[in-house]
Amino acid sequence: MSNDSLQLKDKNIIVGITGSIAAYKAATLTRLLIKQGAKVKVVMTPLAKEFITPVTMATLSQNTVLSDFFNYDDGAWNSHVDLGLWADLFLLAPASANTMAKMAHGICDNLLLTTYLSVRCPAMIAPAMDMDMFQHPATQANIEILKQRGNSFVEPETGELASGLIGKGRMEEPEKITEEVIRFFQSKKKLQGKQYLVTAGPTNEKIDPVRFIGNHSSGKMGYALAEELANQGAEVELVSGSVTMEPKHPNIHLHNVTTAAEMFELSKKLFPTCNGAIMAAAVADYTIENTANEKIKRQKGQPITLTLTPTKDIAEHLGKIKKDSQVLVGFALETTNEEENALKKLRNKNLDFIVLNSLRDSGAGFNTDTNKISILDANGEKTTFPLKSKYEVAKDIVLYMTEK
């Protein structure tokens, strides 16, 4: 195989091995990654060494295997920081239920977990455990947390397990995992050198110094979209209302705003240099005409009247200034006449396609970790997707956008 045909040439990959009977597959996996041109460093949990020896993995990876924070013979420190800066991908295979639980909750009581919290690159996780452990609500909740934070998963197979049971939990074969790694780097190149604007979260319109009009948006969908774009190599300008999250990917540049007017001005400024924009924010349609400078006091038995005026429509403005080379994506959250209203919004705002969801769909909409969407394009064609995590929905939307 010539160097030009090596699909992982010069990619730096950390292979993390945890305490699982499937640890033996990490040997073949490491060999396949190196055969494709990757540079591999192996980090093992202490329990992983009970299943496969560091000598085996050091021989195959052509690097010293790391497991402890210090070398006990000379006291040298094994720097998780340096590992985190070196890697292009952190591949955990096999990943046990115990390790995933600790990853989800920020526990770092061994070198592998400390490295995970330090890496600036994406992580890919290949779970391996018995079917009952995999299906347990705690494990599924931890997997969902990790997906929401941008980690990708190689789903385990259904088959014969070490316990003798037949079910889901068997780590995917090394050949398939290698294919997933290759696809990851290929998709990452797809948006290399491109820039996208993403709006996320709610806007809050001030009534007085302590009160505002807002909505229930958590920002999860917009942040998932920003992470997916960044994972595929794009530089992302994330204009975000008030949320409790922080983006993790270094390609995401966060711009915090509060009001619809602030989001409008920043979006108008950033959009002209971008290849496209995804308008995922829940922007207020109205703002307070006269904001009180002091807290409005309760007048016993007396109602108050707030006069609301329309805010500037961000998507509509960007649609007017959009160049043919740019793509503009909108969102529609509807309660009645969903498709009709979404298509009207698409046409009025010159969108390339619109993502529709309904508050009538269980598990979709505000303050959920899942979403159920349909995509409508300018020709009226509709593509419907089942209920998925918002991270998986983001992958569907970005894939649809890049293939159009």
DABELGI-V599720 format. One record per residue. OMEGA is omega in degrees with one decimal (* if undefined). D_FIRST is the distance of its C-alpha to the first C-alpha in whole Angstrom. Layout:
# DABELGI-V599720
omega:OMEGA d_first:D_FIRST
omega:OMEGA d_first:D_FIRST
This chain:
# DABELGI-V599720
omega:-179.3 d_first:0
omega:179.6 d_first:4
omega:-177.9 d_first:7
omega:-178.5 d_first:8
omega:179.6 d_first:6
omega:-172.0 d_first:7
omega:177.0 d_first:11
omega:-176.5 d_first:12
omega:176.0 d_first:12
omega:174.0 d_first:15
omega:-179.9 d_first:17
omega:-174.9 d_first:19
omega:169.6 d_first:20
omega:172.8 d_first:23
omega:178.2 d_first:23
omega:-176.9 d_first:27
omega:-179.8 d_first:28
omega:-175.1 d_first:32
omega:-179.3 d_first:34
omega:177.4 d_first:33
omega:179.6 d_first:32
omega:-179.6 d_first:29
omega:-179.8 d_first:28
omega:179.8 d_first:26
omega:-179.9 d_first:23
omega:178.5 d_first:23
omega:177.8 d_first:21
omega:179.7 d_first:18
omega:179.7 d_first:18
omega:179.1 d_first:17
omega:180.0 d_first:15
omega:178.8 d_first:13
omega:179.3 d_first:14
omega:178.8 d_first:12
omega:177.8 d_first:9
omega:173.7 d_first:9
omega:-178.0 d_first:10
omega:168.2 d_first:14
omega:-171.2 d_first:16
omega:168.5 d_first:19
omega:-174.1 d_first:22
omega:172.8 d_first:24
omega:-177.4 d_first:28
omega:169.5 d_first:30
omega:178.2 d_first:34
omega:-178.6 d_first:36
omega:179.6 d_first:36
omega:-178.8 d_first:32
omega:175.4 d_first:33
omega:-175.7 d_first:35
omega:177.5 d_first:32
omega:-171.5 d_first:29
omega:173.6 d_first:29
omega:179.9 d_first:28
omega:178.0 d_first:27
omega:-176.4 d_first:25
omega:177.3 d_first:23
omega:179.3 d_first:23
omega:-177.0 d_first:21
omega:-177.1 d_first:19
omega:-177.6 d_first:19
omega:176.6 d_first:19
omega:176.1 d_first:22
omega:177.5 d_first:26
omega:-178.7 d_first:27
omega:179.1 d_first:30
omega:-177.2 d_first:33
omega:178.5 d_first:36
omega:-178.4 d_first:37
omega:168.0 d_first:38
omega:-172.4 d_first:37
omega:179.7 d_first:40
omega:-178.3 d_first:40
omega:177.1 d_first:40
omega:-179.4 d_first:41
omega:-177.4 d_first:38
omega:173.7 d_first:37
omega:-169.3 d_first:34
omega:174.0 d_first:34
omega:178.9 d_first:33
omega:179.2 d_first:34
omega:177.5 d_first:31
omega:-179.3 d_first:29
omega:178.3 d_first:30
omega:-175.8 d_first:29
omega:-165.5 d_first:26
omega:169.2 d_first:24
omega:178.9 d_first:23
omega:172.9 d_first:23
omega:-176.5 d_first:25
omega:179.5 d_first:24
omega:-175.5 d_first:27
omega:1.3 d_first:26
omega:174.9 d_first:28
omega:-178.7 d_first:31
omega:177.2 d_first:34
omega:-179.3 d_first:38
omega:-178.8 d_first:39
omega:179.1 d_first:36
omega:177.7 d_first:36
omega:179.4 d_first:40
omega:177.0 d_first:40
omega:-177.3 d_first:37
omega:-173.9 d_first:40
omega:170.9 d_first:43
omega:178.2 d_first:41
omega:-177.6 d_first:42
omega:-177.4 d_first:40
omega:169.6 d_first:41
omega:-173.9 d_first:38
omega:-179.4 d_first:35
omega:-178.9 d_first:33
omega:177.5 d_first:35
omega:177.0 d_first:36
omega:179.4 d_first:33
omega:-179.3 d_first:33
omega:-176.8 d_first:36
omega:-173.0 d_first:34
omega:175.2 d_first:31
omega:-179.4 d_first:31
omega:174.4 d_first:28
omega:175.2 d_first:28
omega:175.2 d_first:28
omega:-169.8 d_first:26
omega:177.0 d_first:28
omega:-176.8 d_first:27
omega:175.2 d_first:31
omega:178.9 d_first:32
omega:177.3 d_first:35
omega:-172.5 d_first:38
omega:-178.5 d_first:39
omega:176.3 d_first:42
omega:-178.9 d_first:41
omega:-176.9 d_first:39
omega:-177.7 d_first:41
omega:-179.2 d_first:44
omega:179.6 d_first:45
omega:178.5 d_first:45
omega:179.6 d_first:41
omega:177.7 d_first:41
omega:178.8 d_first:43
omega:176.6 d_first:40
omega:179.7 d_first:37
omega:176.6 d_first:39
omega:-177.8 d_first:40
omega:176.8 d_first:36
omega:-179.6 d_first:35
omega:178.9 d_first:38
omega:173.3 d_first:37
omega:176.1 d_first:33
omega:176.3 d_first:31
omega:-175.3 d_first:29
omega:167.5 d_first:29
omega:-172.8 d_first:27
omega:177.0 d_first:29
omega:179.9 d_first:30
omega:168.1 d_first:30
omega:-178.2 d_first:33
omega:-180.0 d_first:33
omega:-177.0 d_first:35
omega:-177.9 d_first:35
omega:-179.6 d_first:36
omega:-175.1 d_first:40
omega:177.2 d_first:40
omega:174.1 d_first:40
omega:-179.3 d_first:38
omega:-177.6 d_first:38
omega:-180.0 d_first:35
omega:-179.5 d_first:34
omega:-177.9 d_first:31
omega:178.3 d_first:28
omega:-177.4 d_first:25
omega:-177.1 d_first:22
omega:-179.8 d_first:19
omega:-179.6 d_first:17
omega:178.6 d_first:20
omega:177.4 d_first:20
omega:177.2 d_first:16
omega:179.0 d_first:17
omega:178.1 d_first:20
omega:178.5 d_first:19
omega:178.8 d_first:16
omega:179.0 d_first:19
omega:-178.4 d_first:21
omega:177.1 d_first:19
omega:179.6 d_first:19
omega:179.0 d_first:23
omega:-179.2 d_first:23
omega:-172.9 d_first:22
omega:-177.1 d_first:24
omega:178.6 d_first:28
omega:178.0 d_first:26
omega:179.2 d_first:29
omega:-176.8 d_first:32
omega:-179.2 d_first:35
omega:173.4 d_first:37
omega:174.9 d_first:41
omega:171.5 d_first:41
omega:-174.3 d_first:45
omega:173.1 d_first:46
omega:-178.4 d_first:49
omega:163.8 d_first:52
omega:-179.1 d_first:55
omega:-177.9 d_first:58
omega:-170.9 d_first:61
omega:172.7 d_first:64
omega:176.3 d_first:67
omega:-175.3 d_first:69
omega:-176.0 d_first:67
omega:-175.7 d_first:67
omega:176.9 d_first:66
omega:170.2 d_first:63
omega:-178.4 d_first:62
omega:177.3 d_first:59
omega:-171.3 d_first:57
omega:-176.5 d_first:55
omega:177.7 d_first:51
omega:-176.7 d_first:49
omega:-173.8 d_first:46
omega:-178.6 d_first:44
omega:179.5 d_first:42
omega:179.6 d_first:42
omega:176.7 d_first:40
omega:177.1 d_first:38
omega:178.4 d_first:37
omega:179.8 d_first:37
omega:-178.8 d_first:34
omega:176.9 d_first:32
omega:179.6 d_first:32
omega:178.3 d_first:31
omega:179.5 d_first:28
omega:170.8 d_first:27
omega:-176.6 d_first:27
omega:166.5 d_first:31
omega:-173.5 d_first:34
omega:171.9 d_first:36
omega:-175.9 d_first:40
omega:177.9 d_first:42
omega:-168.0 d_first:46
omega:168.0 d_first:47
omega:-174.3 d_first:50
omega:177.8 d_first:52
omega:-177.7 d_first:50
omega:-176.0 d_first:49
omega:171.3 d_first:45
omega:177.2 d_first:43
omega:-177.6 d_first:39
omega:-171.7 d_first:37
omega:-178.5 d_first:34
omega:179.3 d_first:34
omega:-179.2 d_first:33
omega:179.5 d_first:37
omega:-172.4 d_first:40
omega:174.6 d_first:43
omega:-178.6 d_first:46
omega:175.4 d_first:49
omega:177.7 d_first:52
omega:-172.1 d_first:55
omega:175.8 d_first:57
omega:179.6 d_first:56
omega:178.4 d_first:57
omega:179.3 d_first:55
omega:178.6 d_first:52
omega:-176.2 d_first:53
omega:-178.2 d_first:53
omega:178.4 d_first:50
omega:178.6 d_first:48
omega:-179.4 d_first:50
omega:-172.8 d_first:48
omega:-170.9 d_first:45
omega:-174.6 d_first:44
omega:-179.0 d_first:44
omega:-176.8 d_first:41
omega:174.2 d_first:39
omega:179.8 d_first:37
omega:-179.9 d_first:39
omega:174.3 d_first:41
omega:-175.8 d_first:41
omega:-176.4 d_first:45
omega:-178.5 d_first:45
omega:172.6 d_first:48
omega:-172.4 d_first:51
omega:178.2 d_first:54
omega:177.2 d_first:57
omega:-177.9 d_first:59
omega:175.5 d_first:62
omega:-177.6 d_first:63
omega:-178.1 d_first:67
omega:-178.9 d_first:69
omega:179.3 d_first:71
omega:179.5 d_first:69
omega:178.5 d_first:72
omega:178.5 d_first:72
omega:178.4 d_first:73
omega:179.2 d_first:73
omega:-177.9 d_first:75
omega:176.2 d_first:77
omega:172.3 d_first:78
omega:-171.0 d_first:82
omega:177.0 d_first:83
omega:-176.3 d_first:84
omega:175.8 d_first:82
omega:172.7 d_first:79
omega:-180.0 d_first:77
omega:175.4 d_first:75
omega:176.8 d_first:72
omega:-177.8 d_first:71
omega:176.3 d_first:68
omega:-177.2 d_first:66
omega:172.1 d_first:63
omega:176.2 d_first:60
omega:-177.5 d_first:58
omega:-174.6 d_first:55
omega:-177.3 d_first:52
omega:179.9 d_first:50
omega:179.4 d_first:52
omega:-179.8 d_first:52
omega:177.2 d_first:49
omega:179.7 d_first:49
omega:-176.9 d_first:51
omega:-176.7 d_first:49
omega:174.4 d_first:46
omega:-179.8 d_first:44
omega:-177.9 d_first:42
omega:-178.0 d_first:39
omega:176.3 d_first:40
omega:-179.1 d_first:39
omega:-175.4 d_first:42
omega:177.8 d_first:42
omega:176.5 d_first:45
omega:174.9 d_first:47
omega:173.5 d_first:50
omega:-171.9 d_first:51
omega:176.3 d_first:54
omega:176.7 d_first:57
omega:178.4 d_first:58
omega:-169.1 d_first:57
omega:-175.5 d_first:54
omega:-179.7 d_first:52
omega:-179.4 d_first:55
omega:179.9 d_first:55
omega:179.3 d_first:51
omega:176.4 d_first:51
omega:178.2 d_first:54
omega:179.8 d_first:53
omega:-176.2 d_first:49
omega:-178.3 d_first:51
omega:-175.0 d_first:54
omega:176.5 d_first:51
omega:178.7 d_first:49
omega:175.0 d_first:46
omega:169.6 d_first:43
omega:-177.8 d_first:43
omega:179.2 d_first:45
omega:-175.6 d_first:44
omega:165.4 d_first:47
omega:-172.7 d_first:48
omega:175.7 d_first:51
omega:178.9 d_first:54
omega:178.4 d_first:55
omega:178.4 d_first:51
omega:178.7 d_first:51
omega:179.7 d_first:48
omega:175.3 d_first:48
omega:-172.2 d_first:49
omega:169.2 d_first:51
omega:172.8 d_first:50
omega:175.6 d_first:48
omega:-178.4 d_first:44
omega:177.2 d_first:43
omega:175.4 d_first:44
omega:-170.9 d_first:44
omega:163.5 d_first:44
omega:175.7 d_first:44
omega:178.0 d_first:42
omega:179.5 d_first:44
omega:-174.6 d_first:43
omega:178.2 d_first:46
omega:-179.3 d_first:46
omega:178.4 d_first:47
omega:-175.8 d_first:44
omega:174.4 d_first:44
omega:-176.1 d_first:41
omega:-179.1 d_first:42
omega:176.8 d_first:40
omega:177.3 d_first:41
omega:-179.4 d_first:43
omega:171.0 d_first:40
omega:-179.1 d_first:39
omega:175.5 d_first:40
omega:178.7 d_first:36
omega:176.2 d_first:35
omega:178.5 d_first:37
omega:178.0 d_first:36
omega:178.6 d_first:32
omega:-177.8 d_first:34
omega:-179.2 d_first:36
omega:177.6 d_first:33
omega:178.6 d_first:31
omega:-178.1 d_first:34
omega:-175.7 d_first:34
omega:-179.5 d_first:31
omega:179.1 d_first:31
omega:* d_first:34
